[in-house]
Amino acid sequence: MTSPSNSFGSALIWIVEDNDDYREQLADLLSLDASIKCPNTFASYEEAREQMESDDTLPDIMLMDLNLPGIHGIEAIREMKQSHPAVQTVVLTVAGNRKTVFEALRAGAAGYLLKSEPFEGILQHIHEVIEGGGIPLSSSVTPYILDVLKMAPATEKDSDLTDHEIQILEKLANGQSRKEIASEFNVATVTIDYHLRNIYGKLGVHSTSGAVGQAFRKGILK
């Protein structure tokens, strides 16, 4: 089975959603974006898992509801994190309470979006995942990620991060995207990407969420 890849310019997205109308409408809307391919949709995680086992292609992003028939979304996220860690599993659901957000992020979700968000907002968050920057969170659940990360065990505070790199991490932790941060600092997005690569290397991580989490564990962010 091959790793997910969008080297051909289009991100492969799968949707796991038991509401037929919403699932098909979302797939149709996503397919209008030239940078996205959405050929597969599933009514349950079991269906998606069967497809992964029979196909040698994995999605780049899996949009998943939580209240699914059969295996619940939280357990599905946990399984995906263990078996296919390169796939970015993003929750897209109705419930946005603190407990559910905690459980999803701890299970390994790459983001948490609410169905009440306008489609344009959902699409923007998806592009953030594709571009490798920011943590896709609906605004009403953004504060919860700070609580999740702060609950992680603390380690040594030593770090080679510069003040500017710490500022970038703080903004990412508050839900800002790479483009928003670049605009605020009046620099190009590629400059923020350069700083992020340095941050990843210094913290020994490979993702934005990993960097933010490690920064909280080390006491760099509070």
ABEGO torsion letter per residue (X at the ends): XBBBBAAAGBBBBBBBBABAAAAAAAAAAAAABAABBBABBBABAAAAAAAAAABABBBABBBBBABBBEBBAAAAAAAAAAABAABBBBBBBABABAAAAAAAAAAGBABBBBAABBAAAAAAAAAAAAAGBEBBBBAAAAAAAAAAAAABBBBBABBABBAAAAAAAAAAAAGBBAAAAAAAAGBBAAAAAAAAAAAAAAAGBABAAAAAAAAAAAGABX
